């Protein structure tokens, strides 16, 4: 029931794509800054952070399936920030996880998503777009919650985020490959999708193993 409520709220939020998928603009009011801090503040309880991650995942999934699948600016933002998040999350996992399997997966994420980022850079420039250099509030919130996870819960939090993140990215890549308006980025998205699917399959296998 709680999951259903989270998904419903996330879908409504995603329609406006307001705070969760943007960086704070200069000159934000104190109230807006406070709200952003509350949305991504680390150190809260595990259940609260898990609920935030579920909300963020639902917002991301909706965004990837709608605007990200059709708008080149949105595709570039989400693809680049998705890679940035994966690399940063992998660095945290490499340091904090006590599982050899999870550490190996994190190493793969570092190598593969760095390669994907480098492949996108010239295509983004050629398309006349500017790649973001910072994470949005939503993805920074994922990292904050990952850092705040207890040692006992860390692997679960990381793998849950990885499954949700790769589901979002797979939707983004498949959607833009079908509906995008830049031929070279469409081709890159189509080429990337199988790699993302392989990552997702591995993350799910590790998630199931950890649950067992």
ChimeraX attribute file (.defattr): number of C-alpha atoms within 10 A of each C-alpha:
attribute: neighborCount
match mode: 1-to-1
recipient: residues
	/A:1	6
	/A:2	8
	/A:3	12
	/A:4	9
	/A:5	11
	/A:6	18
	/A:7	19
	/A:8	15
	/A:9	14
	/A:10	22
	/A:11	19
	/A:12	12
	/A:13	19
	/A:14	23
	/A:15	13
	/A:16	11
	/A:17	17
	/A:18	10
	/A:19	17
	/A:20	23
	/A:21	21
	/A:22	14
	/A:23	15
	/A:24	14
	/A:25	9
	/A:26	6
	/A:27	8
	/A:28	10
	/A:29	10
	/A:30	9
	/A:31	9
	/A:32	14
	/A:33	14
	/A:34	11
	/A:35	13
	/A:36	18
	/A:37	13
	/A:38	12
	/A:39	17
	/A:40	22
	/A:41	16
	/A:42	18
	/A:43	15
	/A:44	15
	/A:45	12
	/A:46	16
	/A:47	9
	/A:48	12
	/A:49	24
	/A:50	19
	/A:51	14
	/A:52	19
	/A:53	24
	/A:54	20
	/A:55	23
	/A:56	27
	/A:57	25
	/A:58	23
	/A:59	26
	/A:60	29
	/A:61	24
	/A:62	22
	/A:63	25
	/A:64	27
	/A:65	19
	/A:66	18
	/A:67	19
	/A:68	27
	/A:69	23
	/A:70	20
	/A:71	15
	/A:72	21
	/A:73	17
	/A:74	18
	/A:75	23
	/A:76	22
	/A:77	21
	/A:78	25
	/A:79	23
	/A:80	24
	/A:81	21
	/A:82	20
	/A:83	22
	/A:84	21
	/A:85	21
	/A:86	24
	/A:87	22
	/A:88	15
	/A:89	24
	/A:90	26
	/A:91	16
	/A:92	18
	/A:93	24
	/A:94	18
	/A:95	10
	/A:96	17
	/A:97	19
	/A:98	14
	/A:99	13
	/A:100	10
	/A:101	11
	/A:102	21
	/A:103	20
	/A:104	14
	/A:105	19
	/A:106	26
	/A:107	16
	/A:108	15
	/A:109	21
	/A:110	20
	/A:111	12
	/A:112	18
	/A:113	21
	/A:114	15
	/A:115	12
	/A:116	16
	/A:117	17
	/A:118	13
	/A:119	13
	/A:120	19
	/A:121	16
	/A:122	11
	/A:123	16
	/A:124	19
	/A:125	11
	/A:126	12
	/A:127	16
	/A:128	10
	/A:129	14
	/A:130	13
	/A:131	17
	/A:132	14
	/A:133	10
	/A:134	14
	/A:135	21
	/A:136	20
	/A:137	20
	/A:138	24
	/A:139	26
	/A:140	19
	/A:141	24
	/A:142	27
	/A:143	23
	/A:144	18
	/A:145	27
	/A:146	27
	/A:147	19
	/A:148	19
	/A:149	23
	/A:150	15
	/A:151	12
	/A:152	10
	/A:153	13
	/A:154	20
	/A:155	23
	/A:156	18
	/A:157	22
	/A:158	25
	/A:159	24
	/A:160	19
	/A:161	24
	/A:162	23
	/A:163	21
	/A:164	21
	/A:165	23
	/A:166	23
	/A:167	20
	/A:168	23
	/A:169	27
	/A:170	25
	/A:171	24
	/A:172	29
	/A:173	30
	/A:174	21
	/A:175	23
	/A:176	29
	/A:177	24
	/A:178	15
	/A:179	15
	/A:180	21
	/A:181	14
	/A:182	16
	/A:183	12
	/A:184	16
	/A:185	22
	/A:186	21
	/A:187	15
	/A:188	17
	/A:189	24
	/A:190	18
	/A:191	14
	/A:192	18
	/A:193	20
	/A:194	14
	/A:195	15
	/A:196	21
	/A:197	16
	/A:198	12
	/A:199	21
	/A:200	21
	/A:201	15
	/A:202	16
	/A:203	22
	/A:204	18
	/A:205	14
	/A:206	20
	/A:207	20
	/A:208	12
	/A:209	9
	/A:210	13
	/A:211	8
	/A:212	6
